[in-house]
Amino acid sequence: MKTVNFKDLRFNPFTLFGNEWMLLTAGNEKTGCNTMTISWGNLGCLWGNNDPTAVIYIRPSRYTKKFVDEEECFSLCVMDKSFKKEMTYLGTVSGRDEDKIAKTGLTPVYADDTVYFAEAKMVFVCRKVYAAELQEKDFLRPEPIEQCYPIRDYHTLYIGKIEKILVRDDEYLCPGTSLSE
């Protein structure tokens, strides 16, 4: 994988989250890690010099939340479509109950203050800069509460500054940009 600048990327963030999904992973080699599949999130620029950021959301019941809370960094991995079965599994089985990463055959890579997967086609390494629990009083419309939070298990929102982006091939690069450059 090769490191690229966020300004050289070309993709649709709506389909990246909504259709392709991502693996949110945190942990370290000494104490272990966990991952979960996400299909909600945001990519954009915020603060300072329009720093590239990722916004993720984790329910309090998710085991991965413990790892994200304990670590300074997390990763977002975009996987090839051939991993859809594994991603479905990683999103429905808890790492509390079994070593779900080992069962999928994915290869954890511990680097850049976090962990990601060798099989990923794109990786965002993010350093946490903000976290806050969504609050019922702050919703301006009732529909999200009714549709997504019937038991009031509101997500925690995390903003991570994207510190590094790794790509496997030119698929997500702007025309005229190449990994071989």
Residue frames as a rotation matrix with the C-alpha (Angstrom) as fourth column:
MET 1
0.582 0.813 0.000 0.00
0.813 -0.582 0.000 0.00
0.000 0.000 -1.000 0.00
LYS 2
-0.495 -0.745 0.447 1.12
0.762 -0.620 -0.189 3.51
0.418 0.247 0.874 -0.72
THR 3
-0.206 0.350 -0.914 0.51
0.675 -0.625 -0.392 6.75
-0.708 -0.698 -0.107 1.19
VAL 4
-0.355 0.165 0.920 -1.42
0.791 -0.471 0.390 9.41
0.498 0.866 0.037 -0.75
ASN 5
-0.990 0.059 -0.127 -2.57
0.005 -0.892 -0.452 12.97
-0.140 -0.448 0.883 -0.11
PHE 6
-0.297 0.954 0.042 -6.28
0.534 0.202 -0.821 13.50
-0.792 -0.221 -0.569 0.51
LYS 7
0.046 0.283 -0.958 -6.29
-0.509 -0.818 -0.266 16.09
-0.859 0.500 0.107 -2.29
ASP 8
-0.699 -0.392 -0.597 -5.46
-0.712 0.307 0.632 13.32
-0.064 0.867 -0.494 -4.77
LEU 9
-0.802 0.437 0.407 -8.53
0.260 0.869 -0.421 11.21
-0.537 -0.232 -0.811 -3.94
ARG 10
-0.592 0.700 -0.398 -11.63
-0.782 -0.380 0.495 10.76
0.195 0.604 0.772 -6.09
PHE 11
-0.824 0.455 -0.339 -14.63
0.454 0.887 0.086 8.82
0.340 -0.083 -0.937 -4.84
ASN 12
-0.078 0.886 0.456 -18.21
-0.282 -0.459 0.843 9.27
0.956 -0.063 0.285 -3.75
PRO 13
-0.875 -0.337 0.346 -18.30
-0.405 0.123 -0.906 9.38
0.263 -0.933 -0.244 0.07
PHE 14
-0.031 0.949 0.313 -22.02
-0.980 0.032 -0.194 8.55
-0.194 -0.313 0.930 0.08
THR 15
0.725 0.276 -0.631 -21.52
-0.477 0.862 -0.171 5.23
0.497 0.425 0.756 -1.68
LEU 16
-0.339 -0.914 -0.224 -18.25
-0.319 0.335 -0.886 4.58
0.885 -0.229 -0.405 0.17
PHE 17
-0.812 0.117 0.572 -20.13
-0.565 0.086 -0.820 4.51
-0.145 -0.989 -0.003 3.48
GLY 18
-0.024 0.987 0.161 -23.61
-0.869 0.059 -0.492 3.51
-0.495 -0.151 0.856 2.35
ASN 19
0.787 0.368 -0.495 -22.85
-0.600 0.643 -0.476 0.82
0.143 0.672 0.727 -0.24
GLU 20
0.172 -0.814 -0.554 -19.26
-0.238 0.512 -0.826 -0.32
0.956 0.274 -0.106 0.15
TRP 21
0.974 0.186 -0.132 -19.21
0.105 0.146 0.984 0.02
0.202 -0.972 0.122 3.97
MET 22
0.093 -0.971 0.222 -16.01
-0.549 -0.236 -0.802 0.25
0.831 -0.047 -0.555 6.00
LEU 23
0.416 -0.084 -0.905 -14.35
0.692 0.675 0.256 -1.59
0.589 -0.733 0.339 8.82
LEU 24
0.506 -0.229 0.831 -13.80
-0.577 -0.806 0.129 0.60
0.641 -0.545 -0.541 11.88
THR 25
0.550 -0.427 -0.718 -10.91
0.564 0.824 -0.058 -0.82
0.616 -0.373 0.694 13.86
ALA 26
0.410 -0.496 0.766 -8.99
-0.694 -0.714 -0.091 0.22
0.592 -0.494 -0.637 16.97
GLY 27
0.990 -0.137 0.036 -6.55
0.068 0.680 0.730 -1.37
-0.124 -0.721 0.682 19.38
ASN 28
0.309 -0.946 -0.096 -2.90
-0.948 -0.298 -0.115 -2.22
0.080 0.127 -0.989 19.70
GLU 29
0.059 -0.363 -0.930 -0.67
-0.418 0.837 -0.353 -5.24
0.907 0.409 -0.102 19.40
LYS 30
-0.865 -0.479 0.146 -0.18
-0.303 0.270 -0.914 -5.61
0.399 -0.835 -0.379 23.17
THR 31
-0.707 0.632 0.317 -3.81
-0.328 0.104 -0.939 -5.59
-0.627 -0.768 0.134 24.34
GLY 32
-0.539 0.477 0.694 -5.54
0.719 0.690 0.085 -6.59
-0.439 0.545 -0.715 21.12
CYS 33
-0.909 0.254 -0.330 -8.06
-0.381 -0.827 0.413 -4.98
-0.168 0.501 0.849 18.83
ASN 34
-0.270 0.853 0.447 -11.60
0.558 0.517 -0.649 -5.19
-0.784 0.074 -0.616 17.59
THR 35
-0.991 0.000 -0.135 -13.39
-0.114 -0.541 0.833 -4.19
-0.073 0.841 0.536 14.42
MET 36
-0.163 0.975 0.149 -16.93
0.411 0.205 -0.888 -3.55
-0.897 -0.083 -0.434 13.30
THR 37
-0.563 0.088 0.822 -18.61
0.811 -0.129 0.570 -2.82
0.156 0.988 0.001 10.00
ILE 38
-0.349 0.457 -0.818 -19.98
0.261 -0.791 -0.554 0.69
-0.900 -0.407 0.156 9.59
SER 39
-0.339 0.287 0.896 -22.27
0.929 -0.050 0.368 2.18
0.150 0.957 -0.250 6.98
TRP 40
0.865 0.500 0.046 -22.82
0.478 -0.848 0.230 5.54
0.154 -0.177 -0.972 8.70
GLY 41
0.056 -0.853 -0.519 -20.19
0.767 -0.296 0.569 8.25
-0.639 -0.430 0.638 8.68
ASN 42
0.979 0.193 -0.058 -18.88
0.128 -0.818 -0.560 11.41
-0.156 0.541 -0.826 7.11
LEU 43
-0.046 -0.992 0.121 -15.70
0.951 -0.007 0.308 12.51
-0.305 0.130 0.944 5.40
GLY 44
0.785 0.292 0.547 -14.83
0.480 -0.844 -0.238 16.17
0.392 0.450 -0.803 4.94
CYS 45
-0.387 -0.894 0.228 -12.70
0.545 -0.421 -0.725 19.04
0.744 -0.156 0.650 6.16
LEU 46
0.782 0.610 -0.131 -12.95
0.425 -0.367 0.827 20.82
0.456 -0.702 -0.546 9.48
TRP 47
0.866 -0.341 -0.366 -11.02
0.201 -0.433 0.878 23.35
-0.458 -0.834 -0.307 11.55
GLY 48
0.100 -0.984 -0.151 -7.53
0.198 -0.129 0.972 24.73
-0.975 -0.126 0.182 11.09
ASN 49
-0.568 -0.439 -0.696 -6.27
-0.607 -0.347 0.714 24.43
-0.556 0.829 -0.069 7.57
ASN 50
0.352 0.798 -0.490 -9.33
-0.934 0.334 -0.127 22.50
0.063 0.502 0.863 6.41
ASP 51
-0.666 -0.634 0.393 -7.88
-0.692 0.722 -0.005 19.37
-0.280 -0.276 -0.919 7.95
PRO 52
-0.275 0.567 -0.776 -9.36
-0.502 0.604 0.619 16.20
0.820 0.560 0.118 6.45
THR 53
-0.640 0.141 0.755 -11.59
-0.723 0.222 -0.654 14.49
-0.260 -0.965 -0.041 8.98
ALA 54
-0.563 0.556 -0.611 -13.74
0.055 0.763 0.644 11.42
0.825 0.329 -0.460 9.39
VAL 55
-0.421 0.538 0.730 -16.84
-0.907 -0.258 -0.333 11.35
0.009 -0.802 0.597 11.59
ILE 56
-0.633 0.201 -0.747 -17.99
0.007 0.967 0.255 8.00
0.774 0.156 -0.614 12.91
TYR 57
-0.005 0.734 0.679 -20.82
-0.937 -0.240 0.253 6.91
0.349 -0.636 0.689 15.18
ILE 58
-0.674 -0.255 -0.693 -20.77
-0.042 0.950 -0.309 4.00
0.738 -0.180 -0.651 17.66
ARG 59
0.489 0.866 0.107 -23.58
-0.295 0.049 0.954 2.69
0.821 -0.498 0.279 19.84
PRO 60
0.103 -0.462 0.881 -22.70
-0.986 -0.165 0.029 2.20
0.132 -0.872 -0.472 23.52
SER 61
0.713 0.275 0.645 -23.33
-0.450 0.885 0.120 -1.54
-0.537 -0.375 0.755 23.28
ARG 62
0.879 -0.374 -0.295 -20.68
-0.126 0.415 -0.901 -2.17
0.459 0.830 0.317 20.62
TYR 63
0.740 -0.652 -0.164 -17.52
0.560 0.464 0.686 -3.90
-0.372 -0.600 0.708 21.84
THR 64
0.070 -0.736 0.673 -15.39
0.892 -0.255 -0.373 -1.87
0.446 0.627 0.639 19.40
LYS 65
0.689 0.257 0.678 -16.36
0.032 -0.945 0.325 1.29
0.724 -0.202 -0.660 21.31
LYS 66
0.912 -0.393 -0.117 -14.18
0.179 0.124 0.976 0.18
-0.369 -0.911 0.183 24.22
PHE 67
0.117 -0.921 0.372 -11.15
0.928 0.235 0.290 0.05
-0.354 0.312 0.882 21.90
VAL 68
0.116 -0.018 0.993 -11.92
0.632 -0.770 -0.087 3.38
0.767 0.637 -0.078 20.23
ASP 69
0.910 0.282 0.304 -12.35
-0.043 -0.664 0.746 5.00
0.412 -0.692 -0.592 23.66
GLU 70
0.777 -0.624 -0.079 -9.04
0.306 0.266 0.914 3.59
-0.549 -0.735 0.398 24.96
GLU 71
-0.060 -0.850 0.523 -6.88
0.938 0.130 0.320 4.43
-0.340 0.510 0.790 21.94
GLU 72
-0.265 -0.128 -0.956 -5.81
-0.012 -0.991 0.136 7.76
-0.964 0.047 0.261 20.42
CYS 73
-0.616 -0.051 -0.786 -6.30
-0.760 -0.224 0.610 6.49
-0.207 0.973 0.099 16.86
PHE 74
0.148 0.619 0.772 -8.65
-0.006 0.781 -0.625 4.34
-0.989 0.088 0.119 14.84
SER 75
-0.889 -0.418 -0.188 -8.69
-0.197 -0.020 0.980 3.18
-0.414 0.908 -0.065 11.24
LEU 76
0.363 0.928 -0.085 -11.33
-0.464 0.101 -0.880 2.97
-0.808 0.359 0.467 8.54
CYS 77
-0.734 -0.627 0.262 -10.71
-0.145 0.521 0.841 0.25
-0.664 0.580 -0.473 5.96
VAL 78
0.316 0.732 -0.603 -12.44
-0.867 -0.036 -0.498 0.06
-0.386 0.680 0.623 2.60
MET 79
-0.364 -0.393 0.844 -12.52
-0.149 0.919 0.364 -3.53
-0.919 0.007 -0.393 1.45
ASP 80
-0.891 0.044 -0.452 -12.97
-0.443 0.141 0.885 -5.08
0.103 0.989 -0.106 -1.97
LYS 81
0.035 0.997 -0.076 -16.50
-0.974 0.051 0.219 -6.34
0.222 0.066 0.973 -2.81
SER 82
-0.010 -0.091 -0.996 -15.21
-0.185 0.979 -0.088 -9.89
0.983 0.184 -0.026 -2.46
PHE 83
-0.891 -0.361 -0.277 -15.11
0.214 0.205 -0.955 -9.29
0.401 -0.910 -0.105 1.34
LYS 84
-0.330 0.839 0.433 -18.84
-0.659 -0.533 0.531 -8.46
0.676 -0.110 0.729 1.65
LYS 85
0.466 0.485 -0.740 -19.56
0.127 0.791 0.598 -11.78
0.876 -0.373 0.307 3.41
GLU 86
-0.291 -0.670 -0.682 -16.78
0.840 0.163 -0.518 -11.15
0.459 -0.724 0.515 5.96
MET 87
-0.899 -0.030 0.438 -17.91
-0.092 -0.963 -0.254 -7.57
0.429 -0.268 0.862 6.47
THR 88
0.127 0.991 0.041 -21.48
-0.474 0.024 0.880 -8.73
0.871 -0.131 0.473 7.13
TYR 89
0.384 -0.073 -0.920 -20.13
0.597 0.780 0.187 -11.21
0.704 -0.622 0.343 9.68
LEU 90
-0.622 -0.740 -0.256 -17.91
0.692 -0.366 -0.622 -8.59
0.367 -0.564 0.740 11.35
GLY 91
-0.734 0.412 0.540 -20.92
-0.396 -0.905 0.153 -6.29
0.552 -0.101 0.828 11.66
THR 92
0.294 0.954 -0.062 -23.21
-0.560 0.224 0.797 -8.85
0.775 -0.199 0.600 13.27
VAL 93
0.571 -0.186 -0.800 -20.97
0.573 0.788 0.226 -10.92
0.588 -0.587 0.556 15.59
SER 94
0.899 -0.225 0.377 -19.41
-0.408 -0.743 0.531 -9.45
0.160 -0.631 -0.759 18.74
GLY 95
0.077 -0.966 -0.246 -15.70
-0.249 0.220 -0.943 -9.66
0.965 0.134 -0.224 19.39
ARG 96
-0.082 -0.014 0.997 -16.63
-0.995 -0.053 -0.082 -10.17
0.054 -0.998 -0.010 23.06
ASP 97
0.643 0.571 0.511 -17.82
-0.611 0.784 -0.108 -13.66
-0.463 -0.243 0.853 22.19
GLU 98
0.664 -0.436 0.607 -15.14
0.576 0.816 -0.044 -14.90
-0.476 0.378 0.794 19.81
ASP 99
-0.342 -0.820 -0.460 -12.08
0.052 -0.505 0.862 -13.92
-0.938 0.271 0.215 17.81
LYS 100
0.629 0.749 0.207 -14.15
0.268 0.041 -0.963 -12.80
-0.730 0.661 -0.175 14.86
ILE 101
0.464 -0.540 -0.702 -11.18
-0.817 -0.567 -0.105 -11.28
-0.341 0.622 -0.704 13.04
ALA 102
-0.608 -0.719 0.338 -9.36
-0.565 0.690 0.452 -14.63
-0.558 0.084 -0.825 13.02
LYS 103
-0.126 0.644 0.754 -12.51
0.325 0.745 -0.582 -16.36
-0.937 0.172 -0.304 11.76
THR 104
0.834 0.447 -0.324 -12.61
-0.117 -0.430 -0.895 -14.06
-0.540 0.784 -0.306 8.72
GLY 105
0.450 -0.744 0.493 -8.98
0.863 0.504 -0.027 -14.66
-0.229 0.438 0.869 7.85
LEU 106
0.853 -0.155 0.498 -8.17
0.072 -0.910 -0.407 -10.94
0.516 0.383 -0.766 7.72
THR 107
0.107 -0.931 -0.348 -4.60
0.903 0.238 -0.358 -9.93
0.416 -0.276 0.866 8.56
PRO 108
0.932 0.207 -0.298 -4.22
0.331 -0.822 0.464 -7.17
-0.149 -0.531 -0.834 11.18
VAL 109
0.028 -0.912 0.409 -1.41
0.695 -0.276 -0.664 -4.69
0.718 0.303 0.626 10.55
TYR 110
0.681 0.115 -0.723 -0.26
0.674 -0.485 0.557 -2.78
-0.287 -0.867 -0.408 13.63
ALA 111
-0.466 -0.798 0.382 1.20
0.877 -0.472 0.085 0.51
0.113 0.375 0.920 12.43
ASP 112
-0.595 0.170 0.785 0.69
0.145 -0.939 0.313 4.26
0.790 0.300 0.534 12.61
ASP 113
-0.907 0.154 0.393 -0.61
-0.422 -0.299 -0.856 4.11
-0.014 -0.942 0.336 16.23
THR 114
0.108 0.975 0.196 -3.51
-0.891 0.182 -0.417 1.85
-0.442 -0.130 0.888 15.27
VAL 115
-0.624 -0.204 0.755 -4.45
0.074 0.946 0.317 -1.33
-0.778 0.253 -0.575 13.45
TYR 116
0.173 0.665 -0.727 -5.86
-0.888 -0.213 -0.407 -1.91
-0.425 0.716 0.553 9.97
PHE 117
0.523 0.128 0.842 -6.10
0.020 0.986 -0.163 -4.84
-0.852 0.102 0.514 7.58
ALA 118
-0.537 -0.843 -0.013 -3.55
-0.091 0.043 0.995 -5.88
-0.839 0.535 -0.100 4.97
GLU 119
-0.512 0.400 0.760 -6.39
0.805 0.533 0.262 -6.84
-0.300 0.746 -0.594 2.61
ALA 120
0.324 0.679 -0.659 -7.91
0.390 -0.730 -0.561 -3.32
-0.862 -0.076 -0.501 2.57
LYS 121
0.147 -0.251 0.957 -7.92
0.974 -0.130 -0.184 -1.42
0.170 0.959 0.225 -0.70
MET 122
-0.101 -0.244 0.964 -7.96
0.036 -0.970 -0.242 1.95
0.994 0.011 0.107 1.10
VAL 123
0.081 0.034 -0.996 -7.21
0.967 0.241 0.087 2.88
0.243 -0.970 -0.014 4.72
PHE 124
0.309 0.018 0.951 -7.84
-0.137 -0.989 0.063 6.10
0.941 -0.150 -0.303 6.61
VAL 125
-0.262 -0.434 -0.862 -5.73
0.867 0.286 -0.408 6.40
0.423 -0.854 0.302 9.78
CYS 126
0.271 0.531 0.803 -7.48
0.087 -0.844 0.529 8.84
0.959 -0.073 -0.275 12.11
ARG 127
-0.801 -0.461 -0.382 -6.45
0.466 -0.079 -0.881 10.51
0.377 -0.884 0.278 15.36
LYS 128
0.178 0.941 -0.289 -9.38
0.939 -0.074 0.337 11.29
0.295 -0.331 -0.896 17.64
VAL 129
-0.828 -0.409 0.383 -9.96
0.299 -0.901 -0.315 15.00
0.474 -0.146 0.868 18.23
TYR 130
-0.583 0.703 0.407 -13.55
-0.805 -0.569 -0.169 15.06
0.113 -0.426 0.898 19.51
ALA 131
-0.745 0.469 -0.474 -16.14
0.391 0.883 0.260 12.76
0.540 0.009 -0.841 21.02
ALA 132
-0.752 0.587 0.299 -19.66
-0.643 -0.553 -0.530 13.46
-0.146 -0.591 0.794 22.25
GLU 133
-0.751 0.589 0.299 -22.75
0.524 0.807 -0.275 11.41
-0.403 -0.049 -0.914 22.95
LEU 134
-0.672 0.650 0.356 -25.79
0.046 -0.443 0.895 12.24
0.740 0.617 0.268 20.86
GLN 135
-0.912 0.378 -0.158 -28.48
0.118 -0.126 -0.985 13.66
-0.392 -0.917 0.071 23.13
GLU 136
-0.291 0.893 0.342 -32.23
0.955 0.293 0.048 13.34
-0.058 0.340 -0.939 22.65
LYS 137
0.360 0.454 -0.815 -32.70
0.523 -0.822 -0.227 17.02
-0.773 -0.344 -0.533 23.54
ASP 138
-0.362 -0.627 -0.690 -30.49
-0.237 -0.654 0.718 18.05
-0.901 0.424 0.088 20.61
PHE 139
-0.682 0.217 0.698 -32.52
0.694 0.491 0.526 16.34
-0.228 0.844 -0.486 17.89
LEU 140
-0.831 0.351 -0.431 -34.46
-0.391 -0.921 0.003 18.91
-0.396 0.171 0.902 15.88
ARG 141
-0.101 0.790 -0.605 -36.81
-0.870 0.225 0.439 16.34
0.482 0.571 0.664 14.34
PRO 142
0.183 0.231 0.956 -38.37
-0.823 0.568 0.021 13.26
-0.538 -0.790 0.294 15.97
GLU 143
0.811 0.272 -0.518 -37.94
-0.554 0.643 -0.529 10.93
0.189 0.716 0.672 12.98
PRO 144
-0.095 -0.893 -0.440 -34.35
-0.500 0.425 -0.755 9.82
0.861 0.148 -0.487 13.70
ILE 145
-0.621 -0.082 0.779 -35.28
-0.774 0.219 -0.594 9.00
-0.122 -0.972 -0.200 17.29
GLU 146
0.362 0.879 0.310 -38.33
-0.750 0.472 -0.464 7.02
-0.554 -0.064 0.830 16.22
GLN 147
0.811 -0.012 -0.585 -36.53
-0.486 0.541 -0.686 5.21
0.325 0.841 0.433 13.40
CYS 148
0.169 -0.906 -0.388 -33.07
-0.164 0.362 -0.918 4.59
0.972 0.218 -0.088 14.87
TYR 149
-0.808 -0.552 0.207 -33.32
-0.232 -0.026 -0.972 4.84
0.543 -0.833 -0.107 18.65
PRO 150
0.203 0.971 -0.124 -36.46
-0.199 0.165 0.966 3.08
0.959 -0.172 0.227 19.92
ILE 151
0.617 -0.020 -0.787 -34.55
0.698 0.474 0.536 2.03
0.362 -0.880 0.307 23.07
ARG 152
0.966 -0.160 0.202 -32.69
-0.204 -0.955 0.217 5.38
0.158 -0.251 -0.955 23.33
ASP 153
0.518 -0.845 0.131 -29.23
0.559 0.451 0.696 3.84
-0.647 -0.287 0.706 22.83
TYR 154
0.973 -0.032 -0.228 -27.77
-0.164 -0.790 -0.591 6.95
-0.161 0.612 -0.774 21.22
HIS 155
0.577 -0.803 0.147 -24.49
0.686 0.380 -0.620 6.76
0.442 0.459 0.771 19.36
THR 156
0.383 -0.622 -0.683 -21.29
0.267 -0.633 0.727 8.47
-0.885 -0.460 -0.076 20.42
LEU 157
0.972 -0.114 0.207 -19.98
0.155 -0.350 -0.924 10.73
0.178 0.930 -0.323 17.66
TYR 158
0.300 -0.939 -0.169 -16.22
0.475 -0.007 0.880 10.76
-0.827 -0.344 0.444 17.12
ILE 159
0.968 -0.174 -0.183 -14.29
-0.249 -0.538 -0.805 13.14
0.042 0.825 -0.564 14.90
GLY 160
0.444 -0.868 0.221 -10.91
0.520 0.451 0.725 11.89
-0.730 -0.207 0.652 13.77
LYS 161
0.443 -0.438 -0.782 -8.30
-0.722 -0.692 -0.021 13.94
-0.532 0.574 -0.623 11.95
ILE 162
0.971 -0.131 0.198 -7.20
0.222 0.793 -0.567 11.86
-0.083 0.595 0.800 8.98
GLU 163
0.486 -0.863 -0.140 -3.44
-0.462 -0.389 0.797 11.62
-0.742 -0.323 -0.587 9.44
LYS 164
-0.698 -0.712 -0.074 -2.64
-0.476 0.385 0.790 9.09
-0.534 0.587 -0.608 6.75
ILE 165
0.579 0.808 -0.110 -4.36
-0.621 0.349 -0.702 7.56
-0.529 0.475 0.703 3.74
LEU 166
-0.611 -0.728 0.312 -3.11
-0.373 0.612 0.698 4.34
-0.698 0.310 -0.645 2.21
VAL 167
0.526 0.763 -0.377 -4.31
-0.739 0.189 -0.647 2.95
-0.422 0.618 0.663 -1.11
ARG 168
0.148 -0.400 0.904 -3.62
0.144 0.913 0.380 -0.34
-0.978 0.074 0.193 -2.86
ASP 169
-0.377 -0.217 0.901 -4.23
0.900 0.146 0.412 0.79
-0.220 0.965 0.140 -6.45
ASP 170
-0.989 -0.135 0.064 -5.34
0.148 -0.928 0.342 3.80
0.013 0.347 0.938 -8.51
GLU 171
-0.385 0.920 0.076 -9.09
0.840 0.315 0.442 3.12
0.383 0.234 -0.894 -8.13
TYR 172
0.502 0.646 -0.575 -9.71
0.849 -0.497 0.182 6.04
-0.168 -0.579 -0.798 -5.76
LEU 173
-0.374 -0.756 -0.537 -7.18
0.548 -0.647 0.530 8.49
-0.748 -0.097 0.657 -7.23
CYS 174
0.443 0.475 -0.760 -7.95
-0.237 -0.756 -0.610 11.54
-0.865 0.450 -0.223 -9.36
PRO 175
0.858 -0.165 0.486 -7.29
0.512 0.335 -0.791 11.23
-0.032 0.928 0.372 -13.09
GLY 176
0.585 -0.726 0.361 -3.68
-0.173 -0.547 -0.819 12.02
0.792 0.417 -0.446 -13.80
THR 177
0.123 -0.512 0.850 -2.58
-0.992 -0.049 0.114 10.78
-0.016 -0.857 -0.515 -10.36
SER 178
0.578 0.007 -0.816 -0.91
-0.263 0.948 -0.178 7.41
0.773 0.318 0.550 -10.13
LEU 179
0.950 -0.250 0.189 0.66
-0.101 0.327 0.940 5.29
-0.296 -0.911 0.285 -7.41
SER 180
0.514 -0.795 0.322 3.67
0.856 0.499 -0.134 4.81
-0.054 0.344 0.937 -9.65
GLU 181
0.624 -0.262 0.737 4.48
0.128 -0.895 -0.427 8.53
0.771 0.360 -0.525 -9.54
